[in-house]
Amino acid sequence: MQHLRQRFKSPDADKLVRLHKNIYLNRNDPKYHEKVITYLDPHSPEAHYKLGQYFENNGNIGKALKHYKEAMSTYPSPYYFPASGSIRRLTKEKAPAVPVSQAASGSTAPRTKSKGAAAGLKMLLLVLLFINVLLLALLYGPTAVSKVVSAFMPWSVGKEVTYESIETAYVLHFPYGEPQKTVEEALHKKALQLANDHPKQAIVLYGVASGVRTADNQAVPLSDEQLKTKAFVVAEYNPAVDTSVKIRFLQPEFQKLRTTAGAQLIRTALEAYASDHGSIPSSIEQLFQPYPNNYASYMPIETISGSAHVRTVFDGSGGWVYDARAQDPAHRFYPNVAWEGASGTAAASTSLPFEPVTVTIDKSAHLLRLNAGQMVLAELPVGLGADGRTPDGVLTVLERVREPQGSRPGVYGTAALGMGEIAIHGTTDEASIGANRSLGCIRLTNEAMSALYPFVPRGARVVIGSGATGGSGSAPVLVQPELLHPGKGGLGREAEETAKHRVFQWLG
């Protein structure tokens, strides 16, 4: 669980690369690639390739070749072939040209004459060899002649021989939402390992998304044929005939999970708006107004199609459907894609039930867990109130604010989720995380709070207790929830979410 707590990165940290604890490298640093090699990874193919380009552009071909060769020492990598091409190009450019005087003189004539004599002698020997073989073939009959002619004639129809081998199927489990590159690398490595252990077998690996917290490196033989229908990726490798591992992605399970999470986020905000105003908004844009009417921060991407566009009727073209006339949350807002219904047939994704976004605070573990329905979006360490001042119970997020002002600057950190007398907020006192030091509020580091804030809509439930109160059980952890962000210009991203002239009085 510990390894997941740091994977929920801040959108503001895209240019930072962590070295150690609180020491980072900035990608905008002119010396960034040199520092990567010195302090982080001396064999980094990216850093060596970029340095090769730098030295080449500055005319230092020797150093450029050195770094290009070092970039090629890591295979496979995206920089292997570009580095190889650069080496060939630079080596060709460095090759000395034939002097003009020598080209113009007749000094090359003896060599030309010598090459012509050698070619003629070689042709004579081949003709004599052919005649001898043909004479031997005639000596042993027509069948032999046929074989000899077949051996020398370039027939237009080739021949491909395939030797049948035993196909062995295995299963490899991945967490929901595992990055595609990580999946590819794990399947490639495991297929080669299994082929080495079983050289006479054709290896088939089925990748299945499940509730595991880390990728399972132990491939197990396929014992249940139903798992084939649940696989989202297949890797095939027959060492007898294949030169590479063939990987095919099938069902986009992790995109479906992210889409489900995005739908529940907006549905929760809609229910909160209806509770406050007595009716649902006529336009979805009303959820993204400046504070205090910022029910949500943005319209999430519907990740199956990659669209955040909102339509009023279902047409299956991607994005979302918002029907203000619908009577229940599931039909009011849903993905504009075909969804597999209970019967297994394609249906409109209104079959996706509404389950509100829930924040669970496990006081005994000092852990915050963010659920969108049954899916866990994040697990983050928290600090709590001293002497049991953080109350048990079920609360509701009543207001959302960035950079809240308190009795002293920075007391509530980068953002806060207000719940009446207490709030979930950021802090610069990182030593208080995992401890009981506050006056009752729930604290996260400023970095964690900035990352969490956009995924918690107004109206989200907050369940506070000890143990697994309101926990996820076997629910999968959805890594990289930041992929729900629509990027710059997305609906709601321009809304002002600060309260410029208000001083908040939470317990702190």
Disulfide bonds with the S-S distance in Angstrom:
none
